[in-house]
Amino acid sequence: MSSISMESPASLGWIGAGRLARAVAARARDAGAQTVAVASRTPAHAAWLAQATGADALDAQGVADAADWVFITVPDDAIATVAQRVRWRPGQLVIHCSGAGERELLAAARRAGAGTASFHPLFLFAGLPDDAERLGGASVAIDADAPHDAALAGFAQRLGCTPLKVRAGRRALYHAGANYAASFLLCALHEAATLWEAAGIDRDAAVAAMWPLVDGTLAAARARGLAGALSGPVSRGDGGVIDKHLHALDTLGADHAALYTALTRRALALAAERGAPPADVLASLARRLDPPQ
């Protein structure tokens, strides 16, 4: 991997040493960026990351005093508090890694003359040894003023990532979308396993059975796009199957039918984007989802 350019920091610091910090700091180390200081409320985490990157384990103020770019990778609710408690300096860049949080969380650093930015990798940090390696190829949502936006974009690229610019004030929408591609995907798979179990399939067998289906779906989406990969009754205009599904789900109670209905409406939108089935068929399917008058 190529080394960090002169537009990137002379030194990095991390306040927070969890999964994200460990993976990004390791990736940055391999790209030639020097981490000089690490702080964490869990001393063992700070010591581990400091040893892995050749840095010093300090307190939060020590990190701010030592580093040009300081990444705040604490839980979202603690970001503003950390920013308020640390003394920043002009010319420094303070970066949070929250997906949903705006740069206003770093207002205290901005008032002290530091630059502020957000840098959120679109990646599921599993806490596994290969997190840093797998991070390559991920996208990173960046919000910063010039010239920091270009510097952070270059930094992301040298990590092997793709920079994404998220409009200020829209990060909550961006992060909600990310939730669909990660946690809500797991929720959909959990729903599938629950329904299969209700149909008499052993839970472990149900989970094992879904992986070829998931892999095939993702492969089709990569090859043909989201709309082009749509399958199932909506893609065929098969209203009778939808009726059977809804009847079976109603017998289970809870909100199984409501969830199916909501997702079927999204499938109708995908089918409309694809242009098949015809609009009149999609309209007929949509009417089947309306509650009886």
C-alpha positions in Angstrom: 0.0 0.0 0.0 1.3 3.4 -0.9 2.4 5.9 1.8 0.4 8.8 3.1 0.8 12.0 1.1 2.0 15.3 2.4 -1.6 16.5 2.5 -2.3 13.9 5.2 -1.4 14.2 8.9 2.1 14.1 10.3 0.6 12.2 13.2 -2.6 10.5 14.3 -4.2 10.2 17.7 -7.1 8.1 18.9 -9.5 8.8 21.8 -11.3 5.5 22.0 -9.6 2.2 21.2 -12.5 0.0 20.2 -13.1 -2.1 17.1 -13.2 0.8 14.7 -10.1 2.4 16.0 -8.1 -0.8 16.1 -9.0 -1.6 12.4 -8.5 1.9 11.0 -5.4 2.6 12.9 -3.9 -0.7 11.8 -4.8 0.1 8.2 -3.3 3.6 8.5 -0.1 2.1 10.0 0.3 -0.1 7.0 -0.3 2.9 4.7 2.5 4.8 6.4 0.6 7.1 8.8 2.0 7.3 12.2 -0.2 7.0 15.3 1.6 8.7 18.2 -0.9 8.5 21.0 -4.0 6.5 22.1 -6.4 7.0 25.0 -9.3 4.8 26.2 -11.5 4.5 29.3 -10.4 0.8 29.2 -6.6 0.9 29.9 -6.1 -2.5 28.4 -7.6 -1.4 25.1 -5.3 1.7 24.9 -2.3 -0.4 25.8 -3.1 -3.0 23.0 -3.6 -0.3 20.3 -0.5 1.6 21.5 1.6 -1.4 21.2 0.2 -2.4 17.8 0.9 1.0 16.3 4.1 2.0 18.2 2.3 4.8 20.0 2.0 6.0 23.6 -1.0 5.2 25.8 -2.0 8.6 27.3 -5.1 10.3 28.6 -7.4 12.2 26.2 -5.6 15.5 26.7 -2.3 13.9 26.1 -3.6 12.6 22.7 -4.8 16.0 21.8 -1.4 17.6 22.7 0.5 15.0 20.7 -1.4 14.5 17.4 -2.2 16.6 14.4 -5.3 14.6 13.5 -7.3 13.3 16.5 -10.0 10.7 15.9 -12.7 10.5 18.5 -14.0 7.0 18.4 -16.0 6.8 21.6 -19.8 6.0 21.6 -21.9 8.7 20.0 -23.4 10.0 23.2 -19.9 10.7 24.6 -18.4 12.6 21.6 -19.5 16.1 22.5 -18.5 15.6 26.1 -15.0 14.5 25.1 -14.7 17.4 22.7 -15.7 19.8 25.5 -13.3 18.5 28.1 -10.2 18.6 25.9 -8.1 21.7 25.1 -7.7 21.9 21.3 -5.3 24.1 19.3 -5.6 26.0 16.0 -4.6 24.1 13.0 -5.4 20.7 14.5 -8.1 18.5 12.9 -10.6 16.8 15.2 -12.6 14.0 13.6 -15.4 11.9 14.9 -16.4 8.6 13.5 -20.1 8.6 14.2 -22.4 7.6 11.4 -25.5 9.6 12.5 -23.8 12.5 14.3 -23.2 15.8 12.6 -20.0 17.9 13.0 -21.8 20.1 15.5 -20.8 17.4 18.1 -17.3 18.9 17.8 -18.4 22.5 18.2 -16.0 23.0 21.2 -13.1 22.0 19.0 -14.2 24.4 16.3 -14.5 27.3 18.8 -10.9 26.6 19.8 -9.7 27.1 16.3 -9.4 23.4 15.3 -10.8 22.0 12.1 -13.6 19.5 12.5 -14.7 16.5 10.3 -16.6 13.3 10.4 -15.2 10.1 8.9 -17.5 7.1 9.1 -16.4 3.8 7.4 -19.4 1.9 5.9 -18.1 -1.4 7.4 -19.2 -3.9 10.0 -16.4 -4.1 12.5 -16.7 -7.6 13.9 -13.7 -7.4 16.2 -12.0 -10.1 14.2 -8.2 -10.2 13.5 -8.8 -9.6 9.8 -11.0 -6.5 10.2 -8.2 -4.2 9.0 -7.6 -6.3 5.9 -11.3 -6.6 5.1 -11.7 -2.8 5.5 -10.0 -2.3 2.1 -12.7 -1.7 -0.5 -15.2 -0.2 2.0 -16.6 3.3 1.5 -16.1 6.1 4.0 -18.7 8.9 4.5 -16.9 12.2 5.0 -18.1 15.6 6.0 -15.5 18.4 6.3 -14.7 21.9 5.0 -12.0 22.6 2.5 -9.1 21.8 2.6 -9.8 19.0 5.1 -12.4 17.3 2.9 -9.8 16.7 0.2 -7.2 15.6 2.7 -9.6 13.1 4.3 -10.7 11.8 0.9 -7.0 11.2 0.0 -6.5 9.5 3.4 -9.5 7.2 2.8 -8.1 6.3 -0.7 -4.7 5.5 0.7 -6.5 3.1 3.2 -7.9 1.4 0.1 -11.4 2.8 0.7 -13.7 4.9 -1.4 -14.7 8.4 0.0 -18.4 9.4 0.0 -19.5 12.9 0.6 -22.6 13.2 2.8 -24.5 16.4 2.8 -24.4 18.3 6.1 -27.6 17.9 8.1 -28.4 14.5 6.4 -26.1 12.1 8.3 -29.0 10.6 10.2 -30.7 9.6 6.9 -27.4 8.3 5.6 -26.9 6.2 8.8 -30.4 4.9 8.7 -29.7 3.7 5.2 -26.6 1.9 6.4 -28.7 0.2 9.0 -30.8 -1.4 6.3 -27.7 -2.8 4.6 -26.3 -4.2 7.9 -28.4 -4.8 11.0 -31.8 -4.8 9.2 -30.4 -7.4 6.8 -29.8 -9.6 9.8 -33.3 -8.9 11.0 -34.7 -10.0 7.6 -32.7 -13.2 7.8 -33.9 -13.7 11.4 -37.5 -13.3 10.2 -36.9 -15.9 7.4 -35.5 -18.4 9.9 -38.5 -17.8 12.3 -41.0 -18.5 9.5 -39.1 -21.6 8.4 -39.0 -22.8 12.0 -42.8 -22.3 12.2 -43.1 -24.4 9.1 -41.3 -27.3 10.9 -37.7 -26.8 9.9 -35.1 -27.1 12.6 -33.6 -23.8 13.5 -30.0 -24.7 12.7 -31.0 -26.2 9.4 -33.0 -23.1 8.6 -30.0 -20.8 9.1 -27.8 -23.1 7.1 -30.3 -23.3 4.3 -30.5 -19.5 3.8 -26.8 -18.9 2.9 -26.9 -20.2 -0.7 -30.1 -18.1 -1.2 -28.4 -15.0 0.3 -25.2 -15.6 -1.7 -27.2 -15.9 -5.0 -29.2 -12.8 -4.3 -26.2 -10.7 -3.6 -24.4 -12.1 -6.7 -27.4 -11.2 -8.8 -27.5 -7.7 -7.4 -23.9 -7.1 -8.1 -24.3 -8.3 -11.6 -27.7 -6.8 -12.5 -28.3 -4.1 -10.0 -30.9 -4.1 -7.2 -34.0 -3.8 -9.4 -32.6 -6.3 -12.0 -32.0 -8.9 -9.3 -35.6 -8.8 -7.9 -37.2 -12.2 -7.7 -40.3 -13.7 -6.0 -44.0 -13.2 -6.6 -43.8 -9.4 -7.2 -41.3 -9.9 -10.0 -43.7 -12.4 -11.6 -46.9 -10.5 -10.9 -48.2 -13.5 -8.9 -50.9 -12.0 -6.7 -52.2 -15.4 -5.7 -48.9 -16.3 -4.0 -48.9 -13.0 -2.2 -52.5 -13.7 -0.9 -51.3 -17.1 0.4 -48.3 -15.6 2.1 -50.4 -13.0 3.9 -53.0 -15.5 5.0 -50.3 -17.8 6.4 -48.6 -14.9 8.2 -51.9 -13.7 9.6 -52.3 -17.0 11.4 -49.0 -16.5 13.2 -50.2 -13.2 14.7 -47.8 -10.5 15.9 -46.6 -8.2 13.2 -45.4 -10.8 10.6 -48.0 -9.9 8.0 -47.4 -6.1 8.6 -43.6 -6.5 8.0 -44.3 -8.6 4.9 -46.7 -6.0 3.6 -44.2 -3.2 4.1 -41.4 -5.0 2.3 -43.7 -6.1 -0.5 -44.5 -2.4 -1.1 -40.7 -1.8 -1.4 -40.6 -4.8 -3.9 -43.3 -3.1 -5.9 -41.2 0.1 -6.1 -38.2 -2.0 -7.3 -40.3 -3.7 -9.9 -41.6 -0.3 -11.1 -38.0 0.9 -11.4 -37.2 -2.2 -13.5 -40.3 -1.7 -15.7 -41.6 -5.2 -15.2 -44.3 -6.5 -14.6 -46.4 -3.8 -16.3 -47.8 -0.9 -14.3 -51.3 -2.2 -14.3 -50.2 -5.5 -12.8 -48.2 -3.7 -10.1 -51.2 -1.6 -9.3 -53.3 -4.8 -8.9 -50.7 -6.2 -6.6 -50.6 -3.0 -4.6 -54.4 -3.2 -4.1 -54.1 -6.7 -2.6 -52.0 -5.1 0.2 -54.6 -2.6 1.2 -56.7 -3.5 4.2 -60.3 -4.5 3.4 -62.8 -1.6 3.7 
